[in-house]
Amino acid sequence: MKVREVVALLGAGALLLAACGGDDDSGGADGKGDDGNSVDAAKVLGAKHAGTGDPVKIGYVYDGTTDVIDNANELAAAKAAAQYVNDYLGGIAGRPIELDVCSTDQTPSGAADCVSQMAADKVPIVLNGVTGQGPSLFPKLAEAGVPAFTPGTGDQESLFTPGIYIMGNGIVSLVAGPAKVAADAGSDRAAIVVIDVPAASGALEEAAPMFYDNVDVKVDIVTVPPDTPDMTPNIAAELSKEPGQFQVIGDSPFCAKALAGLANAGFDGQIVIIPQCIDEALLSSATNLEGAVVTSFTTSDPASEEFQLYEAVMDTYADDGVDQGGTAPSGYQAVVGFARAMAGLQGEVTTDSIKAAFAAMPPTEMPLADGITYQCDGKQVTLAPNICSTDVLRTELDAEGQPGEYTVLKGASLLDIG
């Protein structure tokens, strides 16, 4: 199978996980809500440097609030970030930004309507935090001549269509990073327990072996239907092959059952979970979280300067009661990440000048990800030129599911699968 096809399949799995993450209200590693820790907002925000003149209209598309998901906090965080950018970063090219908002309502037709709105409004770019409508949104925007910037997406066309900028590296956080974690722990075999939905399980069955083979680790894909009440038999069968690591990929209810199955089957090796696993229900039910590894491109470490900045922005500009977890960090990352990438833009803010600024940007600190840089010049990831970074963060959870120290997991060599 060609590398391009493998990455596209893997991207389909990442897309599913983005959709699964929509209602996460985690108190854990990657969606930490307001934990009561206070920051000195004025000190963290620093000196004001306000944008002046007429505002620049920038598109913002999100999935909105439906019977299935509630991404209102993503939009709240994006709006708070825009105010911070206007007050402290001088806006874009010295002018404040104004978000032109559209909701997909988590449907392809809603995404199509948003594309039409953005094209009609002649916005120079569209930002997005997280969406389950990537295939219906990003390539169609590019087709309409409107570029897009997002912290992460993975559908095939978005990975390769020019004019789409993907700040974080979902390939490393989802598969290549956990493979390296297994190798570093001395495991020569691993298993991935994945929700049996074709977009996820099919992608991993095709793609994961290439990334694990790259670090000399054999991997088995254990597909489990989402309605399976007890995963112990599935996991016990895999234990006969003596894997040193189990990774769990699915939404929170699926992860809770998988972790219970691992405990029931007596597995005492390394566990890797995705951020979308972690919510209050999981934290209250799982007994084997201590030492579990999470790979991601956001931090919720209270000592992190980037996390403190996020808290200060939310405390200053978001309404009281807005959940700072769930999808909120992605909205903040999209807006602040775009503003930082545009630091060198001067003159008129147009689609062409924005693309030129992306192409010329230096390595830039990623919001909410201390120690990781991004550079949207199309040269960071040969496999997928729209991805702007190679590294992710790694942390281990304590018994309560709270993260410990975050370290940078270097991903460039992990993506070299030939």
Secondary structure, DSSP 8 states (H G I E B T S, - for coil): --HHHHHHHHHHHHHHHHHHGGG---SSTTS----S----HHHHH-S-----SS-EEEEEEE--B-SS-B-HHHHHHHHHHHHHHHHHS-TBTTB-EEEEEEE-TTSHHHHHHHHHHHHHHT-S-EE-S--S-HHHHHHHHHHTT--EEES----HHHHHSTTEEE-S-HHIIIIIHHHHHHHHTT-SEEEEEEE--HHHHHHHHHHHHHHHHTTT-EEEEEEE-TT-S--HHHHHHHHTT--SEEEEES-HHHHHHHHHHHHHTT--SEEEE-GGG-SHHHHHH-S--TT-EEEES----TT-HHHHHHHHHHHHHS-TT--SSTTHHHHHHHHHHHHHHTTT--S---HHHHHHHHHH---EE-TT-TT-EE--SS-S-SS-TTB----EEEEEB-TTS-B---EEE--TGGG---
